[in-house]
């Protein structure tokens, strides 16, 4: 990318030890073994996070049902049983494994406010376009199975927990932890084998890690954008800021507006009611409904803007050749066909199938 075309490309960090991809082909067998061990260790670490957290969540849930059944239905208890095993046990255990692989951080590069703000509409487009794909696929599956496919995020976002808990966990804790794991820890340890490989792999792992079809598509798409921003800037604050903004809109703001819009009452209004009570419709047109419609209109406008910006900037993507760039031939097998990654993929696919069929 030329310096005259800044787009959302914040500059390319220097790579004093960079080696062109062609140079790595002379050492392909050793390179593939080394890279395979790296990706296997990282995949194993992610698998341990998932498996350990899930096992503890199930054990804690069963124990609560037996020892304190009154707590089992409390909103705060559901959040504690879900997130304490993940953040206090699963993630620390997985990080101990991942840190066996040495990191190779990108050099810090400047990133202006204007460039950062231009990324926000792109995030909105990717979030809602990916969500639409997920909704279409789950709706198709629902029509075949005869019941609705559950969306785990919806149960938390639309649940009875207080706004404070939702903001603390879904807007602050979750984005910071996920950015640290999937961008700082994973990409720093993958990028020596190619920036494009690191961004794509961490994005797919991020999507799979959510464990359901409803979130997979937009999580993977956003993960790719967050990952690219991270490799180009070397700073976690930018991807974390974008992630916080996305979660705030999708998990707190939109559900709150929907709950206060009176959509259920409006949808229950039929023609016979309007004939007997012509003013019924006007009573349902509340400030909450108008605010929700305004929010929806703004989302459409900014999502279209995001699509335009994304199309413009896709032509300007820049990936710096890495020190031990994996050759294109056999790259997918090197990254994914190892014990750690296979365990991760199988467990994530199992969770996706389970969440789809229950």
C-alpha positions as a LaTeX table, in Angstrom:
\begin{tabular}{lrrr}
\hline
Residue & $x$ (\AA) & $y$ (\AA) & $z$ (\AA) \\
\hline
Unk1 & 0.00 & 0.00 & 0.00 \\
Unk2 & 1.27 & 3.45 & $-0.90$ \\
Unk3 & 1.77 & 6.02 & 1.82 \\
Unk4 & $-0.57$ & 8.35 & $-0.08$ \\
Unk5 & $-3.46$ & 5.92 & 0.52 \\
Unk6 & $-3.82$ & 5.68 & 4.30 \\
Unk7 & $-7.32$ & 4.10 & 4.38 \\
Unk8 & $-7.48$ & 2.12 & 7.59 \\
Unk9 & $-3.94$ & 0.88 & 7.02 \\
Unk10 & $-2.09$ & 2.47 & 9.93 \\
Unk11 & 1.36 & 1.88 & 8.61 \\
Unk12 & 3.57 & $-1.12$ & 8.17 \\
Unk13 & 5.93 & $-1.93$ & 11.04 \\
Unk14 & 9.52 & $-2.60$ & 10.22 \\
Unk15 & 10.55 & $-6.24$ & 9.96 \\
Unk16 & 14.34 & $-6.35$ & 10.13 \\
Unk17 & 14.43 & $-10.13$ & 10.20 \\
Unk18 & 11.73 & $-10.68$ & 7.57 \\
Unk19 & 12.38 & $-13.35$ & 4.97 \\
Unk20 & 10.43 & $-13.55$ & 1.70 \\
Unk21 & 8.02 & $-16.49$ & 1.51 \\
Unk22 & 10.04 & $-18.15$ & $-1.22$ \\
Unk23 & 13.07 & $-18.46$ & 1.03 \\
Unk24 & 11.18 & $-20.65$ & 3.47 \\
Unk25 & 10.50 & $-23.34$ & 0.88 \\
Unk26 & 14.06 & $-24.66$ & 1.09 \\
Unk27 & 13.40 & $-25.68$ & 4.70 \\
Unk28 & 9.79 & $-26.80$ & 4.29 \\
Unk29 & 9.93 & $-30.13$ & 6.19 \\
Unk30 & 11.57 & $-28.66$ & 9.32 \\
Unk31 & 9.45 & $-25.52$ & 9.05 \\
Unk32 & 6.23 & $-27.51$ & 8.88 \\
Unk33 & 7.17 & $-29.64$ & 11.88 \\
Unk34 & 8.05 & $-26.58$ & 13.92 \\
Unk35 & 4.88 & $-24.73$ & 12.85 \\
Unk36 & 2.75 & $-27.82$ & 13.44 \\
Unk37 & 4.00 & $-28.06$ & 17.02 \\
Unk38 & 3.28 & $-24.36$ & 17.53 \\
Unk39 & $-0.28$ & $-24.53$ & 16.23 \\
Unk40 & $-0.92$ & $-27.78$ & 18.09 \\
Unk41 & 0.14 & $-26.20$ & 21.40 \\
Unk42 & $-2.02$ & $-23.14$ & 20.79 \\
Unk43 & $-4.99$ & $-25.29$ & 19.77 \\
Unk44 & $-4.50$ & $-27.45$ & 22.85 \\
Unk45 & $-4.49$ & $-24.36$ & 25.06 \\
Unk46 & $-7.78$ & $-23.18$ & 23.55 \\
Unk47 & $-9.23$ & $-26.68$ & 23.93 \\
Unk48 & $-8.27$ & $-26.76$ & 27.61 \\
Unk49 & $-10.02$ & $-23.40$ & 28.17 \\
Unk50 & $-13.16$ & $-24.71$ & 26.53 \\
Unk51 & $-13.15$ & $-28.21$ & 28.05 \\
Unk52 & $-12.22$ & $-27.20$ & 31.59 \\
Unk53 & $-14.69$ & $-24.31$ & 31.71 \\
Unk54 & $-17.52$ & $-26.46$ & 30.30 \\
Unk55 & $-16.84$ & $-29.31$ & 32.72 \\
Unk56 & $-16.79$ & $-26.96$ & 35.71 \\
Unk57 & $-19.92$ & $-25.15$ & 34.52 \\
Unk58 & $-21.82$ & $-28.43$ & 34.29 \\
Unk59 & $-20.52$ & $-29.65$ & 37.66 \\
Unk60 & $-21.39$ & $-26.35$ & 39.36 \\
Unk61 & $-24.83$ & $-26.34$ & 37.77 \\
Unk62 & $-25.62$ & $-29.90$ & 38.91 \\
Unk63 & $-24.33$ & $-29.17$ & 42.42 \\
Unk64 & $-26.43$ & $-26.00$ & 42.67 \\
Unk65 & $-29.54$ & $-27.87$ & 41.52 \\
Unk66 & $-28.94$ & $-30.43$ & 44.29 \\
Unk67 & $-27.62$ & $-28.31$ & 47.15 \\
Unk68 & $-29.35$ & $-24.95$ & 46.56 \\
Unk69 & $-32.19$ & $-25.34$ & 44.05 \\
Unk70 & $-33.59$ & $-21.91$ & 44.90 \\
Unk71 & $-30.42$ & $-20.31$ & 43.54 \\
Unk72 & $-30.49$ & $-22.17$ & 40.23 \\
Unk73 & $-33.12$ & $-19.87$ & 38.73 \\
Unk74 & $-31.62$ & $-16.64$ & 40.04 \\
Unk75 & $-30.19$ & $-14.47$ & 37.22 \\
Unk76 & $-27.01$ & $-13.62$ & 39.15 \\
Unk77 & $-26.39$ & $-17.32$ & 39.91 \\
Unk78 & $-26.65$ & $-18.25$ & 36.23 \\
Unk79 & $-24.02$ & $-15.64$ & 35.36 \\
Unk80 & $-21.74$ & $-16.75$ & 38.19 \\
Unk81 & $-22.02$ & $-20.43$ & 37.23 \\
Unk82 & $-21.27$ & $-19.59$ & 33.60 \\
Unk83 & $-18.47$ & $-17.06$ & 33.78 \\
Unk84 & $-16.52$ & $-17.77$ & 36.98 \\
Unk85 & $-15.31$ & $-21.22$ & 35.74 \\
Unk86 & $-14.34$ & $-19.66$ & 32.42 \\
Unk87 & $-12.45$ & $-16.60$ & 33.63 \\
Unk88 & $-11.07$ & $-17.90$ & 36.92 \\
Unk89 & $-10.08$ & $-21.45$ & 35.91 \\
Unk90 & $-10.37$ & $-22.25$ & 32.21 \\
Unk91 & $-8.59$ & $-19.21$ & 30.76 \\
Unk92 & $-5.64$ & $-19.23$ & 33.23 \\
Unk93 & $-5.07$ & $-22.96$ & 32.59 \\
Unk94 & $-5.19$ & $-22.53$ & 28.81 \\
Unk95 & $-2.84$ & $-19.55$ & 28.87 \\
Unk96 & $-0.23$ & $-21.57$ & 30.76 \\
Unk97 & $-0.16$ & $-23.98$ & 27.83 \\
Unk98 & $-0.19$ & $-21.31$ & 25.10 \\
Unk99 & 2.70 & $-19.44$ & 26.65 \\
Unk100 & 5.00 & $-22.36$ & 25.98 \\
Unk101 & 5.22 & $-20.93$ & 22.46 \\
Unk102 & 7.44 & $-17.81$ & 22.29 \\
Unk103 & 5.70 & $-14.62$ & 21.10 \\
Unk104 & 6.80 & $-12.42$ & 18.19 \\
Unk105 & 5.02 & $-9.08$ & 18.61 \\
Unk106 & 4.58 & $-6.66$ & 15.76 \\
Unk107 & 6.25 & $-3.29$ & 16.14 \\
Unk108 & 3.98 & $-0.51$ & 17.35 \\
Unk109 & 2.64 & 1.72 & 14.57 \\
Unk110 & 0.67 & 4.99 & 14.83 \\
Unk111 & $-3.07$ & 4.86 & 14.34 \\
Unk112 & $-5.04$ & 8.09 & 14.07 \\
Unk113 & $-8.48$ & 8.82 & 15.48 \\
Unk114 & $-9.94$ & 9.19 & 11.99 \\
Unk115 & $-8.79$ & 5.75 & 10.94 \\
Unk116 & $-10.14$ & 4.23 & 14.12 \\
Unk117 & $-13.55$ & 5.87 & 13.64 \\
Unk118 & $-13.68$ & 4.61 & 10.03 \\
Unk119 & $-13.49$ & 1.06 & 11.38 \\
Unk120 & $-16.67$ & 1.41 & 13.47 \\
Unk121 & $-19.10$ & 1.32 & 10.49 \\
Unk122 & $-17.18$ & $-1.66$ & 9.08 \\
Unk123 & $-17.65$ & $-3.49$ & 12.38 \\
Unk124 & $-21.38$ & $-2.73$ & 12.31 \\
Unk125 & $-21.71$ & $-4.10$ & 8.78 \\
Unk126 & $-19.77$ & $-7.28$ & 9.59 \\
Unk127 & $-21.71$ & $-7.79$ & 12.82 \\
Unk128 & $-25.18$ & $-7.45$ & 11.31 \\
Unk129 & $-24.36$ & $-9.13$ & 7.99 \\
Unk130 & $-22.83$ & $-12.08$ & 9.83 \\
Unk131 & $-25.75$ & $-12.14$ & 12.22 \\
Unk132 & $-28.16$ & $-12.21$ & 9.25 \\
Unk133 & $-26.33$ & $-15.23$ & 7.79 \\
Unk134 & $-26.58$ & $-16.97$ & 11.16 \\
Unk135 & $-30.29$ & $-16.16$ & 11.48 \\
Unk136 & $-31.04$ & $-17.45$ & 7.98 \\
Unk137 & $-29.20$ & $-20.74$ & 8.58 \\
Unk138 & $-30.67$ & $-21.33$ & 12.03 \\
Unk139 & $-34.16$ & $-20.47$ & 10.72 \\
Unk140 & $-33.72$ & $-23.06$ & 7.97 \\
Unk141 & $-32.61$ & $-25.64$ & 10.53 \\
Unk142 & $-35.51$ & $-24.69$ & 12.81 \\
Unk143 & $-38.02$ & $-25.33$ & 10.01 \\
Unk144 & $-36.61$ & $-28.85$ & 9.55 \\
Unk145 & $-36.40$ & $-29.80$ & 13.24 \\
Unk146 & $-39.74$ & $-28.25$ & 14.13 \\
Unk147 & $-38.44$ & $-26.09$ & 16.99 \\
Unk148 & $-36.42$ & $-22.92$ & 17.30 \\
Unk149 & $-32.62$ & $-23.12$ & 17.43 \\
Unk150 & $-31.48$ & $-21.52$ & 20.69 \\
Unk151 & $-29.15$ & $-18.53$ & 20.77 \\
Unk152 & $-27.12$ & $-18.55$ & 24.02 \\
Unk153 & $-26.20$ & $-14.88$ & 23.70 \\
Unk154 & $-29.85$ & $-13.87$ & 23.42 \\
Unk155 & $-30.69$ & $-15.56$ & 26.71 \\
Unk156 & $-28.05$ & $-13.47$ & 28.49 \\
Unk157 & $-28.69$ & $-10.19$ & 26.65 \\
Unk158 & $-32.49$ & $-10.39$ & 27.05 \\
Unk159 & $-32.42$ & $-11.98$ & 30.52 \\
Unk160 & $-33.39$ & $-10.48$ & 33.87 \\
Unk161 & $-29.86$ & $-9.76$ & 35.07 \\
Unk162 & $-29.13$ & $-6.16$ & 35.98 \\
Unk163 & $-27.62$ & $-3.77$ & 33.46 \\
Unk164 & $-24.57$ & $-3.46$ & 35.72 \\
Unk165 & $-23.82$ & $-7.19$ & 35.42 \\
Unk166 & $-24.35$ & $-7.14$ & 31.66 \\
Unk167 & $-22.03$ & $-4.17$ & 31.19 \\
Unk168 & $-19.37$ & $-5.57$ & 33.51 \\
Unk169 & $-19.26$ & $-9.00$ & 31.87 \\
Unk170 & $-20.37$ & $-8.55$ & 28.25 \\
Unk171 & $-19.04$ & $-5.07$ & 27.56 \\
Unk172 & $-15.85$ & $-4.96$ & 29.64 \\
Unk173 & $-14.64$ & $-8.36$ & 30.86 \\
Unk174 & $-15.47$ & $-10.51$ & 27.81 \\
Unk175 & $-13.98$ & $-8.19$ & 25.13 \\
Unk176 & $-10.79$ & $-7.56$ & 27.09 \\
Unk177 & $-10.24$ & $-11.26$ & 27.83 \\
Unk178 & $-11.06$ & $-12.35$ & 24.27 \\
Unk179 & $-8.84$ & $-9.72$ & 22.68 \\
Unk180 & $-5.98$ & $-10.66$ & 24.96 \\
Unk181 & $-6.32$ & $-14.37$ & 24.07 \\
Unk182 & $-7.24$ & $-14.30$ & 20.39 \\
Unk183 & $-5.20$ & $-11.28$ & 19.33 \\
Unk184 & $-2.30$ & $-10.71$ & 21.75 \\
Unk185 & $-1.55$ & $-14.31$ & 22.75 \\
Unk186 & $-2.48$ & $-16.22$ & 19.59 \\
Unk187 & $-1.45$ & $-13.77$ & 16.85 \\
Unk188 & 1.83 & $-12.91$ & 18.58 \\
Unk189 & 2.69 & $-16.62$ & 18.48 \\
Unk190 & 1.40 & $-17.30$ & 14.95 \\
Unk191 & 2.58 & $-14.28$ & 12.99 \\
Unk192 & 6.13 & $-15.60$ & 12.58 \\
Unk193 & 4.58 & $-18.11$ & 10.14 \\
Unk194 & 2.71 & $-15.43$ & 8.20 \\
Unk195 & 0.51 & $-12.49$ & 9.12 \\
Unk196 & $-2.30$ & $-13.62$ & 6.84 \\
Unk197 & $-2.16$ & $-17.10$ & 8.35 \\
Unk198 & $-2.21$ & $-15.68$ & 11.88 \\
Unk199 & $-5.18$ & $-13.38$ & 11.22 \\
Unk200 & $-7.25$ & $-16.03$ & 9.43 \\
Unk201 & $-6.50$ & $-18.79$ & 11.95 \\
Unk202 & $-7.21$ & $-16.68$ & 15.03 \\
Unk203 & $-10.44$ & $-15.41$ & 13.43 \\
Unk204 & $-11.70$ & $-18.94$ & 12.72 \\
Unk205 & $-10.74$ & $-20.06$ & 16.23 \\
Unk206 & $-12.60$ & $-17.05$ & 17.61 \\
Unk207 & $-15.73$ & $-17.93$ & 15.65 \\
Unk208 & $-15.60$ & $-21.62$ & 16.58 \\
Unk209 & $-14.96$ & $-20.82$ & 20.24 \\
Unk210 & $-18.42$ & $-19.25$ & 20.57 \\
Unk211 & $-19.87$ & $-22.74$ & 20.11 \\
Unk212 & $-23.07$ & $-21.90$ & 18.20 \\
Unk213 & $-24.16$ & $-21.06$ & 14.67 \\
Unk214 & $-25.89$ & $-17.83$ & 15.69 \\
Unk215 & $-22.57$ & $-16.20$ & 16.62 \\
Unk216 & $-20.06$ & $-18.08$ & 14.47 \\
Unk217 & $-20.30$ & $-16.04$ & 11.27 \\
Unk218 & $-20.15$ & $-12.53$ & 12.67 \\
Unk219 & $-17.57$ & $-13.52$ & 15.32 \\
Unk220 & $-15.24$ & $-14.94$ & 12.66 \\
Unk221 & $-15.71$ & $-11.90$ & 10.40 \\
Unk222 & $-15.10$ & $-9.43$ & 13.23 \\
Unk223 & $-12.17$ & $-11.54$ & 14.42 \\
Unk224 & $-10.52$ & $-11.12$ & 11.02 \\
Unk225 & $-10.93$ & $-7.34$ & 11.16 \\
Unk226 & $-9.72$ & $-7.12$ & 14.76 \\
Unk227 & $-6.76$ & $-9.35$ & 13.91 \\
Unk228 & $-5.73$ & $-7.25$ & 10.93 \\
Unk229 & $-5.91$ & $-4.06$ & 12.99 \\
Unk230 & $-3.74$ & $-5.72$ & 15.64 \\
Unk231 & $-1.00$ & $-6.94$ & 13.28 \\
Unk232 & $-0.83$ & $-3.53$ & 11.61 \\
Unk233 & $-0.68$ & $-1.52$ & 14.84 \\
Unk234 & 0.84 & $-3.91$ & 17.39 \\
Unk235 & $-1.49$ & $-2.36$ & 19.96 \\
Unk236 & $-4.35$ & $-4.20$ & 21.62 \\
Unk237 & $-6.21$ & $-1.02$ & 22.59 \\
Unk238 & $-7.64$ & $-0.54$ & 19.09 \\
Unk239 & $-9.13$ & $-3.99$ & 18.58 \\
Unk240 & $-10.28$ & $-4.01$ & 22.22 \\
Unk241 & $-12.00$ & $-0.64$ & 21.76 \\
Unk242 & $-13.81$ & $-1.89$ & 18.65 \\
Unk243 & $-14.80$ & $-5.10$ & 20.43 \\
Unk244 & $-16.17$ & $-3.18$ & 23.42 \\
Unk245 & $-18.21$ & $-0.95$ & 21.12 \\
Unk246 & $-19.67$ & $-3.90$ & 19.21 \\
Unk247 & $-20.60$ & $-5.76$ & 22.40 \\
Unk248 & $-22.13$ & $-2.65$ & 23.95 \\
Unk249 & $-24.43$ & $-2.15$ & 20.96 \\
Unk250 & $-25.33$ & $-5.80$ & 20.37 \\
Unk251 & $-25.55$ & $-7.05$ & 23.95 \\
Unk252 & $-26.80$ & $-4.08$ & 25.97 \\
Unk253 & $-28.09$ & $-1.14$ & 23.91 \\
Unk254 & $-30.12$ & $-3.05$ & 21.29 \\
Unk255 & $-31.75$ & $-5.48$ & 23.80 \\
Unk256 & $-32.63$ & $-2.59$ & 26.13 \\
Unk257 & $-34.25$ & $-0.61$ & 23.31 \\
Unk258 & $-36.12$ & $-3.70$ & 22.13 \\
Unk259 & $-37.46$ & $-4.44$ & 25.59 \\
Unk260 & $-38.75$ & $-0.87$ & 25.94 \\
Unk261 & $-40.21$ & $-0.57$ & 22.44 \\
Unk262 & $-43.42$ & $-2.51$ & 23.09 \\
Unk263 & $-42.95$ & $-4.73$ & 20.04 \\
Unk264 & $-44.95$ & $-7.61$ & 21.57 \\
Unk265 & $-47.97$ & $-5.38$ & 22.19 \\
Unk266 & $-47.74$ & $-3.94$ & 18.70 \\
Unk267 & $-47.55$ & $-7.37$ & 17.05 \\
Unk268 & $-50.57$ & $-8.55$ & 19.09 \\
Unk269 & $-52.70$ & $-5.74$ & 17.71 \\
Unk270 & $-55.20$ & $-7.08$ & 15.16 \\
Unk271 & $-57.63$ & $-5.51$ & 12.73 \\
Unk272 & $-60.67$ & $-6.15$ & 14.93 \\
Unk273 & $-59.09$ & $-4.19$ & 17.79 \\
Unk274 & $-58.41$ & $-1.26$ & 15.47 \\
Unk275 & $-62.04$ & $-1.24$ & 14.33 \\
Unk276 & $-63.41$ & $-1.13$ & 17.88 \\
Unk277 & $-60.66$ & 1.12 & 19.28 \\
Unk278 & $-59.10$ & 3.34 & 16.57 \\
Unk279 & $-56.79$ & 4.99 & 19.10 \\
Unk280 & $-55.16$ & 1.69 & 20.16 \\
Unk281 & $-52.34$ & 2.05 & 17.62 \\
Unk282 & $-51.52$ & 5.62 & 18.66 \\
Unk283 & $-51.24$ & 4.53 & 22.29 \\
Unk284 & $-48.63$ & 1.93 & 21.33 \\
Unk285 & $-46.51$ & 4.47 & 19.43 \\
Unk286 & $-44.43$ & 5.35 & 22.48 \\
Unk287 & $-41.13$ & 7.22 & 22.81 \\
Unk288 & $-39.50$ & 3.83 & 23.36 \\
Unk289 & $-40.77$ & 2.55 & 20.02 \\
Unk290 & $-39.71$ & 5.72 & 18.20 \\
Unk291 & $-36.24$ & 5.50 & 19.77 \\
Unk292 & $-35.94$ & 1.87 & 18.69 \\
Unk293 & $-36.96$ & 2.73 & 15.11 \\
Unk294 & $-34.44$ & 5.60 & 15.03 \\
Unk295 & $-31.72$ & 3.24 & 16.29 \\
Unk296 & $-32.61$ & 0.74 & 13.56 \\
Unk297 & $-32.49$ & 3.43 & 10.88 \\
Unk298 & $-29.07$ & 4.65 & 12.06 \\
Unk299 & $-27.76$ & 1.08 & 12.05 \\
Unk300 & $-28.88$ & 0.62 & 8.44 \\
Unk301 & $-27.21$ & 3.87 & 7.37 \\
Unk302 & $-23.93$ & 3.15 & 9.15 \\
Unk303 & $-23.91$ & $-0.49$ & 8.00 \\
Unk304 & $-24.19$ & 0.65 & 4.37 \\
Unk305 & $-21.37$ & 3.11 & 5.00 \\
Unk306 & $-19.37$ & 0.25 & 6.53 \\
Unk307 & $-19.90$ & $-1.91$ & 3.45 \\
Unk308 & $-18.65$ & 0.89 & 1.20 \\
Unk309 & $-15.58$ & 1.52 & 3.38 \\
Unk310 & $-14.86$ & $-2.19$ & 3.56 \\
Unk311 & $-14.95$ & $-2.58$ & $-0.22$ \\
Unk312 & $-12.62$ & 0.40 & $-0.63$ \\
Unk313 & $-10.12$ & $-0.84$ & 1.94 \\
Unk314 & $-10.03$ & $-4.48$ & 0.88 \\
Unk315 & $-7.91$ & $-3.40$ & $-2.09$ \\
Unk316 & $-5.39$ & $-1.85$ & 0.27 \\
Unk317 & $-4.72$ & $-4.69$ & 2.68 \\
Unk318 & $-1.03$ & $-5.19$ & 3.38 \\
Unk319 & 0.61 & $-8.26$ & 4.89 \\
Unk320 & 4.33 & $-8.08$ & 5.63 \\
Unk321 & 6.30 & $-11.25$ & 4.75 \\
Unk322 & 7.13 & $-13.08$ & 7.97 \\
Unk323 & 10.44 & $-14.46$ & 9.16 \\
Unk324 & 9.33 & $-18.08$ & 8.67 \\
Unk325 & 6.43 & $-17.67$ & 6.25 \\
Unk326 & 4.64 & $-20.93$ & 5.56 \\
Unk327 & 4.49 & $-21.80$ & 1.86 \\
Unk328 & 0.98 & $-21.83$ & 0.41 \\
Unk329 & 1.13 & $-25.51$ & $-0.44$ \\
Unk330 & 0.26 & $-27.53$ & 2.65 \\
Unk331 & $-0.38$ & $-24.45$ & 4.78 \\
Unk332 & $-3.90$ & $-25.48$ & 5.82 \\
Unk333 & $-2.75$ & $-28.98$ & 6.77 \\
Unk334 & 0.14 & $-27.59$ & 8.82 \\
Unk335 & $-2.14$ & $-25.25$ & 10.75 \\
Unk336 & $-5.15$ & $-27.50$ & 11.33 \\
Unk337 & $-4.07$ & $-31.14$ & 10.98 \\
Unk338 & $-2.44$ & $-31.59$ & 14.39 \\
Unk339 & $-3.60$ & $-32.95$ & 17.72 \\
Unk340 & $-4.30$ & $-29.65$ & 19.47 \\
Unk341 & $-6.26$ & $-28.06$ & 16.64 \\
Unk342 & $-8.22$ & $-31.25$ & 15.91 \\
Unk343 & $-9.27$ & $-31.46$ & 19.57 \\
Unk344 & $-10.37$ & $-27.84$ & 19.48 \\
Unk345 & $-12.30$ & $-28.10$ & 16.21 \\
Unk346 & $-14.04$ & $-31.36$ & 17.19 \\
Unk347 & $-15.07$ & $-30.00$ & 20.59 \\
Unk348 & $-16.32$ & $-26.71$ & 19.10 \\
Unk349 & $-18.25$ & $-28.49$ & 16.35 \\
Unk350 & $-19.73$ & $-30.77$ & 19.00 \\
Unk351 & $-20.94$ & $-27.72$ & 20.94 \\
Unk352 & $-22.36$ & $-26.17$ & 17.77 \\
Unk353 & $-24.26$ & $-29.36$ & 16.90 \\
Unk354 & $-25.52$ & $-29.71$ & 20.48 \\
Unk355 & $-26.69$ & $-26.09$ & 20.69 \\
Unk356 & $-28.39$ & $-26.48$ & 17.31 \\
Unk357 & $-30.27$ & $-29.69$ & 18.11 \\
Unk358 & $-31.42$ & $-29.05$ & 21.70 \\
\hline
\end{tabular}
